[in-house]
Each structure stands twice: as structure tokens, then as C-alpha cells.
Amino acid sequence: MADRLDTLTQRARRVLTFAQAEAQRLNHHHIGTEHILLGLLAEGEGVAAKVLTHLGVDLKRARSDVEFLAGRGGRPVAGEIGLTPGAKKVIELAIDEARRLHHSYIGTEHLLLGLVREGEGVAAGVVESLGVTLKNVRAEVKRLLGPTTPIPATIIDGKAIAEQVRAEVAQRVAALKQRGVTPGLAVVLVGGDPASVSYVRAKGQAAEEAGIFSQSFHLPAETPQTELLELIARLNADERIHAMLVQLPLPSHLDEQAITAAVDPQKDADALHPVNLGRLFKGEPYLLPCTPAGIVELLLRSGHPPDGKHVVICGRSNLVGRPLAAILMQKRKGANATVTVCHTGTRDLARFTRQADILVAAMGAPRVITADMVRPGAVVIDVGVNRVEDASRKSGYRLVGDVDFEPVAEVAAAITPVPGGIGPMTVAMLLANTVTAAEAQAAGEEGAS
């Protein structure tokens, strides 16, 4: 709960302190909705108290009603006492009310709104008996505080940051060429998936612009596995090629695990070989998977380092979710995050996403992450690229992410767009991996000589 309370105002913190004191005074071994309401009434000076007074509520009578319904326990309280599920729900709803009102803080007014919305506890019953409704509390809060304008999130420009990385790669390429080494990248595509064709073309063009020797191999969708493995073996032995990428996904008749395992770990540009994944989880990475590495680089260069933050990753794929979690939990600068991985088996996904300082959506489904699932002030990284129908476009579709961009941008502090966010970073990190592999292989050859 502590990580959710950092935006509480001093008055709201005082309310929760009073709530604990009230529970102890009444010999209750929990903090429930009734104690939060007693805390609001005891605080007496915040917006919530003013709202109740303006709505005609007698605060002393309300206090008596709560105490009567709550009763008094027989055994004194000893030690720490925790929040009931209802009280936790009140705080979650208070956070949501702050988001709805475009407030960057959690005040007494939001706690009151949370109590009214909770609807099941002792406090909700008392408030309802006094004629207080969610509608008139919201209206009175808005009247007292005046209109608020949402502050839009900062857009994290993946294209601009990717250009920085590519410029650095080009400098490293030039240094290698002075030593007589031209980094080489091979990209293998099986089938004619339009998105994959586009990706492969972009990767080849980016490589050439950075001064990297690039070869693309486009095989028919029906290519036998033996033929693909033979090509990979030839590229493993080709001294011109320092890094290799087999574009995923593969046609269904091909064994993806066998294909990725056939790539020489020293040339594994996307770091999917079991050896490279093992080194990553052990904390001794050679190359990092391109998309997860791009996410981390984007966070660091945009001023949102993950160190000490709670990062919630939605998606557990081998391409993004799992390796990203492994990178972020490393004990080193630029990582050191507390990581939660959510997936299709996660119950009540929003309960976890609302805890995130940094929320990464990599689910592969359009606009799944909505504004009510995002903590105000969070950083949102959208990895998804989904086609949705759009009759106004010549193509008949448009690209959207896994995040409902416009509403979430009113809640988040920073967000990546789709397209133009993670995509360019993935390509940039592929180039960086290629140069890293070339540097390592050149160093090995020089050492052997």
C-alpha cells in the first residue's frame, strides 16, 4: 500500500492517521471504511469536511451514527492493524477519482468520493442515510475547487532517441573499419507477411546507412526446415557476417526453438539463443534482445531510469516480457527495478497496472490498457503494434498500440506513441548488437593472432 500513498496530501495522510487512532480507540483490530469516515470527520478542515457541511451534513451527528453502527470491541488493540478489503478499495477508488478530476494528488475529497463509491461498508451506509450521493459530492467538489485542465503526458520520441543510438553506432562502425573490420548483418525472412517484409527492409536500410554490410535472405513460406537450417549453418561459417537475425514469427511448420538454437550464439543478433538467454538471466549478458534493450535505453535517455521503480510488464513473451524482466531486475545502474510480470492468467489486471511507476504493455491486443488502469503520473511504454480497420485511410487500416493512447495520455506523465515509439528503438538496438558482436569477434581474432 505504501507505494500508492506517495501522492496523498498532508490532510489526507492525517485522515488515515486519525482512522488508525479511531480503530484503536474503539478496540477494532482492523481499519475499515467506518474508521476512514471517522478520520475525515475528525480532520474537519479539508475539502471533504467542507463538502459534507455544504451538503447539509451535521458532522457531529454523522460521527455518532458511525460509532453506533460500528460498535466497540471488547479486547484492546495491540500491535499493527491493517486495512480491510473495503478500506483498500476506498483508497483505490480515491486514486481513480483523482484521475477522473485530473488531479495530481490524493486529497480528503478523493477519499470521500471513494467512500461513497465503495457502497458496501458501514461508512457508505451512513453517508447514504444522510442523503449524500456520488453525484452531489462530485458536483460540490468541482464547485469548491473550480475547473481543472488535464496536463497531457510528455510524448517520448522513439525516433529521435533511435537517431542518437544510430549515430553512436555509425561512429563505432567507422572505428572498426579503421582496423580493417566491416560489421556484417544477415537477416533471414521466411514467408511474405507484409509487416515482416517491411521490418526486414527497414533493418537492411538502417544497417547500410550506419555503414554495416547487410544481406537479406527472403525464403518462400513453404521452405523446408532442413533448407533453412542449411542457410543458417552457412551464415554461421561466413566470416563476413558478425550478426544474424531470423525474423519471427516463422510459418507454423517450422520449429522456432530449433531454428533459434541453430544460430551461433556469438552471432545471435536478437539474443534468443538458449546460451544468450541463460547468460542474461545469470546476469552476464553478451548481447541483449533488441526490443527489451530498446525499452531500457528509451527510459534512460528520456529521463525515466527504472532504478528503484516498480515496473509492471503486461506480457510474458520470449521476445519482450521475460527478457525485459530479466534485464530490469539486474543489480546494476539502469536496472535495479522491482518487477511484476502480468499475463493472460493474471486475475484483476488493473489492480497490478495501477501500482506501476513504469507500465510496459506488450500484450499484442489493441487498446487493452485503458486510462482507469494507469496510475496518475506513471510512465507508459507501449510495445504493441496492431492493425485496426479505418475506412478513412487509403490502406483501410491504421496502426494502434496496446494502450488506449489519448485517454491514457491525460493520466500518464510520459507515454510512447505507436508508431514512432519502440519500433525505431528495436531497429537501433539491432544495429548496436551487430557492432558489439563484430567488436567481440574482432577482439577474439586479434587475441588468437
CORLIN-V736400 format. One record per residue. N is the residue number from 0. RES is the residue in one letter. BURIAL is # if it has 24 or more other ideal C-beta (glycine too) atoms within 12 Angstrom, else .. Layout:
n: [N,N]
res: [RES,RES]
burial: [BURIAL,BURIAL]
This chain:
n: [0,1,2,3,4,5,6,7,8,9,10,11,12,13,14,15,16,17,18,19,20,21,22,23,24,25,26,27,28,29,30,31,32,33,34,35,36,37,38,39,40,41,42,43,44,45,46,47,48,49,50,51,52,53,54,55,56,57,58,59,60,61,62,63,64,65,66,67,68,69,70,71,72,73,74,75,76,77,78,79,80,81,82,83,84,85,86,87,88,89,90,91,92,93,94,95,96,97,98,99,100,101,102,103,104,105,106,107,108,109,110,111,112,113,114,115,116,117,118,119,120,121,122,123,124,125,126,127,128,129,130,131,132,133,134,135,136,137,138,139,140,141,142,143,144,145,146,147,148,149,150,151,152,153,154,155,156,157,158,159,160,161,162,163,164,165,166,167,168,169,170,171,172,173,174,175,176,177,178,179,180,181,182,183,184,185,186,187,188,189,190,191,192,193,194,195,196,197,198,199,200,201,202,203,204,205,206,207,208,209,210,211,212,213,214,215,216,217,218,219,220,221,222,223,224,225,226,227,228,229,230,231,232,233,234,235,236,237,238,239,240,241,242,243,244,245,246,247,248,249,250,251,252,253,254,255,256,257,258,259,260,261,262,263,264,265,266,267,268,269,270,271,272,273,274,275,276,277,278,279,280,281,282,283,284,285,286,287,288,289,290,291,292,293,294,295,296,297,298,299,300,301,302,303,304,305,306,307,308,309,310,311,312,313,314,315,316,317,318,319,320,321,322,323,324,325,326,327,328,329,330,331,332,333,334,335,336,337,338,339,340,341,342,343,344,345,346,347,348,349,350,351,352,353,354,355,356,357,358,359,360,361,362,363,364,365,366,367,368,369,370,371,372,373,374,375,376,377,378,379,380,381,382,383,384,385,386,387,388,389,390,391,392,393,394,395,396,397,398,399,400,401,402,403,404,405,406,407,408,409,410,411,412,413,414,415,416,417,418,419,420,421,422,423,424,425,426,427,428,429,430,431,432,433,434,435,436,437,438,439,440,441,442,443,444,445,446,447,448]
res: [M,A,D,R,L,D,T,L,T,Q,R,A,R,R,V,L,T,F,A,Q,A,E,A,Q,R,L,N,H,H,H,I,G,T,E,H,I,L,L,G,L,L,A,E,G,E,G,V,A,A,K,V,L,T,H,L,G,V,D,L,K,R,A,R,S,D,V,E,F,L,A,G,R,G,G,R,P,V,A,G,E,I,G,L,T,P,G,A,K,K,V,I,E,L,A,I,D,E,A,R,R,L,H,H,S,Y,I,G,T,E,H,L,L,L,G,L,V,R,E,G,E,G,V,A,A,G,V,V,E,S,L,G,V,T,L,K,N,V,R,A,E,V,K,R,L,L,G,P,T,T,P,I,P,A,T,I,I,D,G,K,A,I,A,E,Q,V,R,A,E,V,A,Q,R,V,A,A,L,K,Q,R,G,V,T,P,G,L,A,V,V,L,V,G,G,D,P,A,S,V,S,Y,V,R,A,K,G,Q,A,A,E,E,A,G,I,F,S,Q,S,F,H,L,P,A,E,T,P,Q,T,E,L,L,E,L,I,A,R,L,N,A,D,E,R,I,H,A,M,L,V,Q,L,P,L,P,S,H,L,D,E,Q,A,I,T,A,A,V,D,P,Q,K,D,A,D,A,L,H,P,V,N,L,G,R,L,F,K,G,E,P,Y,L,L,P,C,T,P,A,G,I,V,E,L,L,L,R,S,G,H,P,P,D,G,K,H,V,V,I,C,G,R,S,N,L,V,G,R,P,L,A,A,I,L,M,Q,K,R,K,G,A,N,A,T,V,T,V,C,H,T,G,T,R,D,L,A,R,F,T,R,Q,A,D,I,L,V,A,A,M,G,A,P,R,V,I,T,A,D,M,V,R,P,G,A,V,V,I,D,V,G,V,N,R,V,E,D,A,S,R,K,S,G,Y,R,L,V,G,D,V,D,F,E,P,V,A,E,V,A,A,A,I,T,P,V,P,G,G,I,G,P,M,T,V,A,M,L,L,A,N,T,V,T,A,A,E,A,Q,A,A,G,E,E,G,A,S]
burial: [.,.,.,#,#,.,#,#,#,.,#,#,#,#,#,#,#,#,#,#,.,#,#,#,.,#,.,#,.,#,#,#,#,#,#,#,#,#,#,#,#,#,#,.,.,#,#,#,#,#,#,#,#,.,#,.,#,.,#,.,.,#,#,.,#,#,#,.,#,#,.,.,.,.,.,.,.,.,.,.,#,.,#,#,.,#,#,#,#,#,#,#,#,#,#,#,#,#,#,#,#,#,#,#,#,#,#,#,#,#,#,#,#,#,#,#,#,#,.,.,#,#,#,#,#,#,#,#,.,#,.,#,.,#,.,#,#,#,.,#,#,.,.,#,#,.,.,.,.,.,.,.,#,.,#,#,.,#,#,.,#,#,.,.,#,#,.,.,#,#,.,#,#,.,.,#,.,.,.,.,#,#,#,#,#,#,#,#,#,#,#,.,.,.,.,#,.,.,#,#,.,#,#,#,.,#,#,#,.,#,#,#,#,#,#,#,#,.,#,.,.,.,#,.,#,.,.,#,#,.,#,#,.,.,#,#,.,.,.,.,#,#,#,#,#,#,#,#,.,#,#,.,.,#,.,#,.,.,#,#,.,#,#,#,#,#,#,#,#,#,#,#,#,.,.,#,#,.,#,#,.,.,.,.,#,#,#,#,#,#,#,#,#,#,#,#,#,#,#,#,#,#,.,#,#,#,.,.,#,#,#,#,#,#,#,#,#,#,#,#,#,#,#,#,#,#,#,#,#,#,.,.,.,#,#,.,#,.,#,#,#,#,.,.,.,.,.,.,#,#,.,#,#,#,#,#,#,#,#,#,#,#,#,#,#,#,#,#,#,#,#,#,#,#,#,#,#,#,#,#,#,#,#,#,#,#,.,.,.,.,.,.,.,.,.,.,.,.,#,#,#,#,#,#,#,.,#,#,#,#,#,#,#,#,#,#,#,#,#,#,#,#,#,#,#,#,#,#,#,#,#,#,#,#,#,#,#,#,#,#,#,#,.,.,.,.,.,.,.]
